[in-house]
Amino acid sequence: MSGRRGNGESSVYFSESDGKWHAWCTVGAKPDGRPDRRHRMAATETEVRAKLKELEKQRAAGRVRKAGRPPTIGQWMDVFLDTVCARKVEDGSMAPRTLDDYRSKNRLYITPGIGKHRIDRLAPEHLDKLYLTLLRSGGEDGEPLASSTVLKVHRVVSRALKVAMQREMITRNVATLLDAPSAEEQEIEPLTRAEARAVLDEAGRRRNGARWSVGAALGLRQGEALGMRWSYLDFETGMLRVHWQLQRLKWRHGCEDPHACGERLHRKACKRDCTAHRTYKRGCPKPCAKDCTEHASRCPERRDGGLVFRTPKGKNKRIVPVPAPLLSILKAQRTAQKRERLVAGELWEEHDLVFCQANGRPIDPRHDWEELQDILEVSGVAARGTHASGRHTAGTLLTENGVGLRVVMEILGHSQPRVAQRYTHVSSPLAEDAATKMGDALWG
C-alpha cells in the first residue's frame, strides 16, 4: 500500500483480495457533515493515480458532482419542469405558457430522444444525433421539424443542464459544447395598406370593431388587446399603458395523485365513447401520460387553467401613444359599451375591459380569431392569423413610413433588434424611392 490516509488526504493502495489498485480522495463534506470521500479503481497503479489526479483537479476547480447516482435525462427533466420551472411560474419570472411549451417539447422530443441517458454521461454527439433526427423525421407524423422548433428544443435542454450544473449534479453543460441549431427566419405576411383599410372598414360595422383598429395601429398582441382596460387609457394625453394581457392557460391537476386521476378519467372516457375498448374490463389498454395533462380539464380539483389576466414581462410592459383618429374610435366604443351595460343590468360583470362580451366578461381568444377570419373573408382578404393582421401589419406600416427601428421596437415591445428587423425586409415606398434615385444617379 502507498499514499497518505490521515487528515482526509488522498490514499492509494493495492488490494490482494481483488487484485486491483484503489484510490480514495476527500472532495468535501456530505449534508450530514461527514467527509465526502470518493473511490476510484484501476488495474494498475499508473491508471488509478491518473484517475485520482483528475478527481483532485475537479475538486480544486469546484466541479465535483454531488454524491449519489445521477438521474437520467428523463428523470431530471421531470424535476426541472415540476419544481424549478413551476416555482418560477409561481413567482412570476416565467410565463405559464412558457412552461406548457417546455413540457410539450420534453414529452414529444427530449425524453423520447435522450431520456434514458444518465445526465453525467450525456455527450455532445447525443444532442447532435437528436437534432439530426428531429430535422429529418422528428414530427409526430414523421415529417421533419422546422429548424425553429429544433432550436427551441436545444434551448430547453441547455437550460435544464445549466440548472443541473449549478446544483453540482454534473460538471459541465454539454449543450454549450456544440453549435445551436440555426433557425430560418420566418416570413411574415402583413396586410397591405389597402387590405388593412378594407379590413378596418368591415370591422367598423361590427360590435367591438375597434379591437382590430387597435391591433393594426398599435401592434398589440392578441392577449394585450383583449386584456386592454379603460383605466389604463388616458384620453387627455392620448397614451395607453399596456400592462395587462388575457391568456388561456391549460388546466392542471389539483389532486394529490394526477396519474391515478388521469387513469380513472381515461378509463371512464374509453368505456363511454370508444367502442373498440368496451370489451376491456379495465378500460383502454393504453396507459395515460405521466402528468395526464389531457385529462386535467376534467379533474374535480383542476387549477391554474382557463382565461386569466397576467402582466406582460420585460419590455412588453410599455406605454404607447394612440393616434388621434383611434382615440375617437375608442370614445365611440366606450359609449356603445355603456349602453350594453345598461341593457345587461345585474348580469354585467365588471372587469374594466375595453373589449368584452355583452355581459362584460372577457372574450375567448378562440372566438376573437374566428371573428377575424370572418372579417377577412368578407373583406376579400386572404386568411391570416391575429399576429399578421395586427402586429406585423403595424410594424410594416411604421417602417414603410420612415419610423426608425428603435422606435418600432419601443412601440411593439420588442427586446431584440433582430425581431423588429423582420419588418425592414418588406419592400416599402422608401426602398422603391431609393431605387429610383439610384437609377437616376447611374443612368440619368
LUMZA-351946 format. One record per residue (C-alpha): residue number from 1; residue in three letters; x, y, z negated. Coordinates in Angstrom, 2 decimals. Example, Ala and Ser with C-alpha at 12.3 -4.5 7.8 and 13.67 -1.06 7.14 Angstrom:
residues 2
   resi   resn      east     north        up
      1    ALA     12.30     -4.50     -7.80
      2    SER     13.67     -1.06     -7.14
END
This chain:
residues 444
   resi   resn      east     north        up
      1    MET      0.00      0.00      0.00
      2    SER      1.20      3.52      0.75
      3    GLY     -0.09      7.08      0.40
      4    ARG     -1.48      9.05     -2.52
      5    ARG     -4.59      8.40     -4.60
      6    GLY     -4.53     10.82     -7.53
      7    ASN     -6.27     14.20     -7.85
      8    GLY     -8.65     13.49     -4.98
      9    GLU     -5.89     13.31     -2.40
     10    SER     -5.81     11.05      0.65
     11    SER     -4.67      7.44      0.45
     12    VAL     -3.66      4.79      2.97
     13    TYR     -3.27      1.08      2.24
     14    PHE     -3.28     -2.38      3.82
     15    SER     -5.88     -4.90      2.68
     16    GLU     -4.87     -8.56      2.83
     17    SER     -8.49     -9.64      2.44
     18    ASP     -9.48     -8.40      5.90
     19    GLY     -6.09     -7.73      7.48
     20    LYS     -6.98     -4.08      8.16
     21    TRP     -5.47     -0.71      7.29
     22    HIS     -7.74      1.59      5.26
     23    ALA     -7.66      5.31      4.53
     24    TRP     -9.67      7.41      2.09
     25    CYS     -9.99     11.19      2.13
     26    THR    -11.89     13.56     -0.17
     27    VAL    -13.72     16.10      2.00
     28    GLY    -15.76     17.90     -0.66
     29    ALA    -18.45     17.17     -3.20
     30    LYS    -21.77     15.37     -2.95
     31    PRO    -25.03     17.10     -4.00
     32    ASP    -24.75     15.48     -7.46
     33    GLY    -21.21     16.86     -7.94
     34    ARG    -19.29     13.65     -7.39
     35    PRO    -16.35     13.68     -4.93
     36    ASP    -17.36     13.01     -1.33
     37    ARG    -14.72     10.51     -0.19
     38    ARG    -14.78      9.28      3.41
     39    HIS    -13.37      5.99      4.67
     40    ARG    -11.51      5.19      7.87
     41    MET    -10.30      1.76      9.05
     42    ALA     -8.00      0.51     11.84
     43    ALA     -5.90     -2.49     12.85
     44    THR     -2.55     -0.66     12.49
     45    GLU     -1.14      1.92     10.11
     46    THR     -0.48      4.32     13.02
     47    GLU     -4.10      4.20     14.11
     48    VAL     -5.55      4.70     10.64
     49    ARG     -3.19      7.62      9.94
     50    ALA     -4.31      9.24     13.20
     51    LYS     -7.93      8.91     12.09
     52    LEU     -7.06     10.29      8.68
     53    LYS     -5.27     13.25     10.23
     54    GLU     -8.33     14.05     12.34
     55    LEU    -10.58     13.85      9.28
     56    GLU     -8.28     16.16      7.31
     57    LYS     -8.26     18.54     10.28
     58    GLN    -12.05     18.63     10.26
     59    ARG    -12.02     19.23      6.51
     60    ALA     -9.66     22.18      6.90
     61    ALA    -11.88     23.67      9.61
     62    GLY    -15.05     23.08      7.58
     63    ARG    -16.51     20.82     10.27
     64    VAL    -17.06     17.58      8.37
     65    ARG    -20.62     16.34      8.82
     66    LYS    -22.72     15.56      5.78
     67    ALA    -22.68     12.13      4.17
     68    GLY    -25.26      9.57      5.25
     69    ARG    -26.30      8.07      8.54
     70    PRO    -27.02     10.82     11.07
     71    PRO    -30.52     10.74     12.60
     72    THR    -31.31     10.08     16.22
     73    ILE    -32.20     12.97     18.51
     74    GLY    -35.84     11.89     18.36
     75    GLN    -35.83     11.89     14.55
     76    TRP    -34.09     15.24     14.33
     77    MET    -36.45     16.84     16.87
     78    ASP    -39.40     15.86     14.65
     79    VAL    -37.73     17.50     11.65
     80    PHE    -36.69     20.55     13.68
     81    LEU    -40.21     21.13     15.03
     82    ASP    -42.21     20.20     11.92
     83    THR    -40.10     22.10      9.35
     84    VAL    -37.62     24.56     10.87
     85    CYS    -39.86     25.91     13.65
     86    ALA    -43.07     25.53     11.63
     87    ARG    -41.55     27.69      8.87
     88    LYS    -40.58     30.35     11.44
     89    VAL    -44.17     30.38     12.69
     90    GLU    -45.42     30.93      9.16
     91    ASP    -43.09     33.89      8.53
     92    GLY    -43.88     35.40     11.93
     93    SER    -40.44     35.07     13.51
     94    MET    -41.72     32.55     16.09
     95    ALA    -44.95     32.70     18.05
     96    PRO    -47.29     29.70     17.60
     97    ARG    -47.48     29.23     21.37
     98    THR    -43.69     29.02     21.49
     99    LEU    -43.81     26.12     19.05
    100    ASP    -46.53     24.48     21.14
    101    ASP    -44.25     24.79     24.17
    102    TYR    -41.33     23.28     22.21
    103    ARG    -43.50     20.34     21.16
    104    SER    -44.62     19.78     24.74
    105    LYS    -41.05     19.82     26.10
    106    ASN    -39.96     17.40     23.38
    107    ARG    -42.86     14.98     23.87
    108    LEU    -42.59     14.89     27.66
    109    TYR    -38.86     15.13     28.33
    110    ILE    -36.45     15.32     25.37
    111    THR    -37.42     12.36     23.20
    112    PRO    -38.13     10.02     26.16
    113    GLY    -34.82     11.02     27.77
    114    ILE    -32.28     11.22     24.93
    115    GLY    -34.33     10.48     21.80
    116    LYS    -32.57      7.19     20.96
    117    HIS    -29.07      8.68     20.94
    118    ARG    -27.62      9.30     17.49
    119    ILE    -27.19     13.03     17.08
    120    ASP    -23.47     12.83     16.30
    121    ARG    -22.86     10.62     19.34
    122    LEU    -24.68     12.76     21.88
    123    ALA    -22.29     13.73     24.66
    124    PRO    -22.46     16.42     27.37
    125    GLU    -22.81     13.76     30.05
    126    HIS    -26.02     12.55     28.37
    127    LEU    -27.52     16.00     28.86
    128    ASP    -26.20     16.17     32.44
    129    LYS    -27.93     12.89     33.19
    130    LEU    -31.16     14.06     31.55
    131    TYR    -31.27     17.29     33.54
    132    LEU    -30.42     15.49     36.77
    133    THR    -33.26     13.04     36.19
    134    LEU    -35.72     15.85     35.45
    135    LEU    -34.68     17.75     38.57
    136    ARG    -35.11     14.65     40.72
    137    SER    -38.19     12.93     39.31
    138    GLY    -38.85     14.19     35.82
    139    GLY    -42.50     15.20     36.06
    140    GLU    -45.36     13.11     34.68
    141    ASP    -46.38     12.34     38.25
    142    GLY    -42.84     11.50     39.33
    143    GLU    -42.40     14.85     41.06
    144    PRO    -39.23     16.90     40.47
    145    LEU    -39.47     19.55     37.77
    146    ALA    -38.93     23.22     38.51
    147    SER    -35.45     24.39     37.60
    148    SER    -37.00     26.95     35.23
    149    THR    -38.66     24.11     33.28
    150    VAL    -35.37     22.21     33.02
    151    LEU    -33.71     25.39     31.75
    152    LYS    -36.37     25.64     29.03
    153    VAL    -35.67     22.02     28.05
    154    HIS    -31.96     22.87     27.77
    155    ARG    -32.70     25.86     25.53
    156    VAL    -34.87     23.78     23.19
    157    VAL    -32.15     21.11     22.90
    158    SER    -29.46     23.72     22.34
    159    ARG    -31.40     25.47     19.57
    160    ALA    -32.16     22.18     17.83
    161    LEU    -28.49     21.17     17.94
    162    LYS    -27.42     24.62     16.72
    163    VAL    -29.54     24.21     13.58
    164    ALA    -28.18     20.66     13.10
    165    MET    -24.63     22.04     13.26
    166    GLN    -25.47     24.80     10.77
    167    ARG    -26.68     22.11      8.39
    168    GLU    -23.44     20.15      8.86
    169    MET    -25.12     17.14     10.45
    170    ILE    -22.82     17.49     13.47
    171    THR    -19.55     19.32     14.01
    172    ARG    -20.31     20.79     17.43
    173    ASN    -23.21     21.69     19.69
    174    VAL    -22.62     19.67     22.85
    175    ALA    -25.25     21.70     24.73
    176    THR    -22.74     24.57     24.77
    177    LEU    -20.14     22.39     26.48
    178    LEU    -21.95     22.32     29.82
    179    ASP    -23.36     24.95     32.11
    180    ALA    -27.03     25.64     31.52
    181    PRO    -29.29     24.70     34.45
    182    SER    -29.82     27.67     36.73
    183    ALA    -33.41     28.72     37.31
    184    GLU    -34.56     30.13     40.61
    185    GLU    -36.26     33.50     40.31
    186    GLN    -39.99     33.01     40.74
    187    GLU    -41.57     35.03     43.50
    188    ILE    -44.23     37.43     42.29
    189    GLU    -47.41     38.15     44.24
    190    PRO    -48.75     41.51     43.06
    191    LEU    -51.71     43.22     44.61
    192    THR    -51.03     45.79     47.28
    193    ARG    -52.21     49.34     46.72
    194    ALA    -55.25     48.73     48.97
    195    GLU    -56.06     45.40     47.27
    196    ALA    -55.75     46.95     43.81
    197    ARG    -58.19     49.72     44.73
    198    ALA    -60.66     47.18     46.19
    199    VAL    -60.48     45.09     43.01
    200    LEU    -60.97     48.10     40.71
    201    ASP    -63.88     49.30     42.85
    202    GLU    -65.64     45.94     42.44
    203    ALA    -64.75     45.70     38.74
    204    GLY    -66.19     49.15     38.14
    205    ARG    -69.65     47.78     38.94
    206    ARG    -69.41     45.18     36.19
    207    ARG    -69.60     45.04     32.43
    208    ASN    -66.15     45.59     30.86
    209    GLY    -64.86     46.59     34.28
    210    ALA    -62.37     48.97     32.65
    211    ARG    -60.46     45.91     31.46
    212    TRP    -58.97     45.48     34.94
    213    SER    -58.14     49.18     35.22
    214    VAL    -56.14     48.84     32.00
    215    GLY    -54.30     45.80     33.39
    216    ALA    -53.36     47.44     36.68
    217    ALA    -52.49     50.88     35.27
    218    LEU    -50.69     49.93     32.06
    219    GLY    -49.40     46.46     32.91
    220    LEU    -50.77     44.92     29.72
    221    ARG    -50.60     41.16     29.33
    222    GLN    -53.93     39.36     29.20
    223    GLY    -53.74     38.91     25.42
    224    GLU    -52.74     42.55     24.93
    225    ALA    -55.70     43.80     26.98
    226    LEU    -58.20     41.52     25.21
    227    GLY    -56.74     42.48     21.83
    228    MET    -56.81     46.24     22.55
    229    ARG    -58.53     48.24     19.76
    230    TRP    -60.19     51.64     19.70
    231    SER    -58.34     52.79     16.60
    232    TYR    -55.02     52.39     18.43
    233    LEU    -56.10     54.59     21.35
    234    ASP    -55.69     58.36     20.91
    235    PHE    -57.86     60.22     23.41
    236    GLU    -56.33     63.56     22.36
    237    THR    -52.71     62.64     23.12
    238    GLY    -53.51     60.01     25.75
    239    MET    -51.29     57.43     24.00
    240    LEU    -52.07     53.75     23.38
    241    ARG    -50.35     51.67     20.72
    242    VAL    -50.01     48.11     21.96
    243    HIS    -49.90     46.50     18.53
    244    TRP    -52.27     43.53     18.87
    245    GLN    -52.89     40.63     21.21
    246    LEU    -55.55     37.94     21.39
    247    GLN    -54.40     34.36     21.87
    248    ARG    -56.00     30.94     21.92
    249    LEU    -53.89     28.55     19.86
    250    LYS    -54.02     24.77     19.81
    251    TRP    -55.69     23.21     16.80
    252    ARG    -53.53     21.25     14.39
    253    HIS    -54.46     18.59     11.87
    254    GLY    -55.10     19.87      8.36
    255    CYS    -55.48     16.43      6.82
    256    GLU    -52.78     14.61      4.88
    257    ASP    -52.31     11.84      7.47
    258    PRO    -52.67     13.20     11.03
    259    HIS    -51.66      9.86     12.53
    260    ALA    -54.42      7.92     10.75
    261    CYS    -56.93     10.67     11.53
    262    GLY    -55.97     10.62     15.18
    263    GLU    -56.18      6.82     15.33
    264    ARG    -59.69      6.92     13.86
    265    LEU    -60.88      9.60     16.28
    266    HIS    -59.17      7.81     19.17
    267    ARG    -60.91      4.50     18.46
    268    LYS    -64.25      6.25     18.00
    269    ALA    -63.90      8.03     21.33
    270    CYS    -62.98      4.80     23.11
    271    LYS    -65.91      2.84     21.70
    272    ARG    -68.30      5.61     22.62
    273    ASP    -67.02      6.73     26.03
    274    CYS    -64.68      4.15     27.51
    275    THR    -66.47      1.07     28.86
    276    ALA    -63.15     -0.60     29.68
    277    HIS    -62.21     -0.68     25.98
    278    ARG    -65.54     -1.52     24.37
    279    THR    -64.57     -5.18     24.25
    280    TYR    -61.62     -4.40     21.97
    281    LYS    -62.66     -4.76     18.35
    282    ARG    -60.12     -2.18     17.25
    283    GLY    -60.89      0.30     19.97
    284    CYS    -58.39      1.44     22.58
    285    PRO    -55.27     -0.76     22.79
    286    LYS    -53.05      2.27     23.44
    287    PRO    -51.79      3.91     20.23
    288    CYS    -52.15      7.63     19.65
    289    ALA    -49.27     10.04     19.95
    290    LYS    -47.31     10.60     16.76
    291    ASP    -48.74     14.01     15.98
    292    CYS    -52.14     13.32     17.59
    293    THR    -52.48     16.89     18.84
    294    GLU    -55.02     15.75     21.42
    295    HIS    -57.37     14.86     18.56
    296    ALA    -56.62     17.77     16.25
    297    SER    -59.56     19.80     17.60
    298    ARG    -61.90     17.14     16.16
    299    CYS    -60.12     16.81     12.81
    300    PRO    -62.56     17.65      9.97
    301    GLU    -59.87     19.79      8.34
    302    ARG    -58.40     21.32     11.51
    303    ARG    -56.42     24.54     11.17
    304    ASP    -54.33     27.20     12.95
    305    GLY    -56.31     27.00     16.20
    306    GLY    -58.91     28.89     18.18
    307    LEU    -58.88     32.61     19.03
    308    VAL    -56.58     34.59     16.76
    309    PHE    -55.17     38.12     16.69
    310    ARG    -51.39     38.42     16.49
    311    THR    -48.92     41.29     16.63
    312    PRO    -46.56     41.26     19.63
    313    LYS    -42.88     40.52     18.95
    314    GLY    -39.93     42.85     19.52
    315    LYS    -40.28     45.44     22.27
    316    ASN    -43.66     44.01     23.23
    317    LYS    -44.99     46.16     20.37
    318    ARG    -44.91     49.58     22.02
    319    ILE    -46.61     52.90     22.72
    320    VAL    -47.60     53.68     26.30
    321    PRO    -49.10     56.78     27.94
    322    VAL    -52.53     56.37     29.53
    323    PRO    -53.22     58.10     32.89
    324    ALA    -55.88     60.80     32.68
    325    PRO    -58.31     59.04     35.11
    326    LEU    -58.09     55.89     32.98
    327    LEU    -58.93     57.88     29.83
    328    SER    -62.17     58.97     31.49
    329    ILE    -62.97     55.36     32.39
    330    LEU    -62.31     54.26     28.79
    331    LYS    -64.57     57.01     27.42
    332    ALA    -67.36     55.60     29.60
    333    GLN    -66.52     52.13     28.28
    334    ARG    -66.86     53.38     24.70
    335    THR    -70.26     54.94     25.43
    336    ALA    -71.54     51.72     27.05
    337    GLN    -70.30     49.68     24.10
    338    LYS    -72.14     51.91     21.61
    339    ARG    -75.37     51.14     23.45
    340    GLU    -74.65     47.40     23.26
    341    ARG    -74.02     47.70     19.53
    342    LEU    -77.44     49.25     19.02
    343    VAL    -79.10     46.51     21.06
    344    ALA    -77.24     43.71     19.20
    345    GLY    -78.18     45.11     15.79
    346    GLU    -77.36     42.66     12.98
    347    LEU    -75.84     40.20     15.45
    348    TRP    -72.97     42.59     16.16
    349    GLU    -69.53     41.50     14.82
    350    GLU    -67.24     44.48     14.42
    351    HIS    -63.63     43.82     15.50
    352    ASP    -62.89     47.32     16.84
    353    LEU    -62.24     45.75     20.26
    354    VAL    -62.25     47.84     23.43
    355    PHE    -63.34     44.80     25.45
    356    CYS    -65.64     42.27     23.81
    357    GLN    -68.75     40.18     24.27
    358    ALA    -72.21     41.71     23.99
    359    ASN    -72.23     40.82     20.27
    360    GLY    -68.79     42.31     19.54
    361    ARG    -66.91     39.00     19.41
    362    PRO    -63.61     38.53     21.32
    363    ILE    -63.59     37.45     24.95
    364    ASP    -62.19     33.98     25.58
    365    PRO    -59.07     34.22     27.82
    366    ARG    -60.51     31.46     29.99
    367    HIS    -63.69     33.45     30.66
    368    ASP    -61.55     36.50     31.36
    369    TRP    -59.63     34.55     34.00
    370    GLU    -62.84     33.23     35.58
    371    GLU    -64.23     36.78     35.81
    372    LEU    -61.06     37.89     37.61
    373    GLN    -61.34     35.07     40.16
    374    ASP    -64.91     36.09     40.94
    375    ILE    -63.88     39.75     41.34
    376    LEU    -61.02     38.79     43.68
    377    GLU    -63.30     36.61     45.80
    378    VAL    -65.97     39.29     46.15
    379    SER    -63.27     41.86     46.97
    380    GLY    -61.85     39.67     49.72
    381    VAL    -58.50     39.32     47.95
    382    ALA    -56.59     36.04     47.66
    383    ALA    -56.80     34.29     44.28
    384    ARG    -54.17     35.30     41.74
    385    GLY    -53.58     34.99     38.02
    386    THR    -54.11     37.73     35.46
    387    HIS    -50.37     38.47     35.37
    388    ALA    -50.10     39.02     39.13
    389    SER    -53.28     41.10     39.30
    390    GLY    -52.36     43.32     36.38
    391    ARG    -48.84     43.25     35.03
    392    HIS    -46.95     42.52     38.26
    393    THR    -49.10     44.97     40.17
    394    ALA    -48.37     47.72     37.63
    395    GLY    -44.63     47.05     37.73
    396    THR    -44.57     47.06     41.53
    397    LEU    -46.61     50.26     41.89
    398    LEU    -44.41     52.03     39.33
    399    THR    -41.28     51.01     41.26
    400    GLU    -42.75     51.97     44.62
    401    ASN    -43.47     55.45     43.27
    402    GLY    -39.88     56.02     42.20
    403    VAL    -40.15     55.26     38.47
    404    GLY    -36.77     54.21     37.05
    405    LEU    -36.07     50.68     35.86
    406    ARG    -35.62     51.71     32.21
    407    VAL    -38.98     53.49     32.18
    408    VAL    -40.67     50.46     33.75
    409    MET    -39.13     48.28     31.01
    410    GLU    -40.43     50.66     28.33
    411    ILE    -43.97     50.73     29.70
    412    LEU    -44.23     46.98     30.27
    413    GLY    -42.35     46.00     27.12
    414    HIS    -39.51     44.10     28.81
    415    SER    -36.39     43.49     26.73
    416    GLN    -34.16     42.30     29.59
    417    PRO    -33.45     44.35     32.75
    418    ARG    -33.36     41.20     34.88
    419    VAL    -37.07     40.64     34.18
    420    ALA    -38.05     44.13     35.36
    421    GLN    -35.72     43.89     38.35
    422    ARG    -38.16     41.48     40.00
    423    TYR    -40.29     44.46     40.94
    424    THR    -37.41     46.08     42.83
    425    HIS    -37.27     43.12     45.22
    426    VAL    -40.64     44.07     46.67
    427    SER    -40.48     46.21     49.80
    428    SER    -41.53     49.72     48.84
    429    PRO    -42.17     53.02     50.64
    430    LEU    -38.93     54.30     49.11
    431    ALA    -36.95     51.46     50.66
    432    GLU    -38.64     51.97     54.00
    433    ASP    -37.86     55.68     53.86
    434    ALA    -34.22     54.88     53.08
    435    ALA    -34.05     52.55     56.11
    436    THR    -35.45     55.30     58.33
    437    LYS    -32.86     57.75     57.09
    438    MET    -30.05     55.22     57.63
    439    GLY    -31.24     54.65     61.20
    440    ASP    -31.26     58.40     61.85
    441    ALA    -27.75     58.73     60.41
    442    LEU    -26.25     55.95     62.54
    443    TRP    -28.18     56.20     65.81
    444    GLY    -29.72     59.66     65.76
END
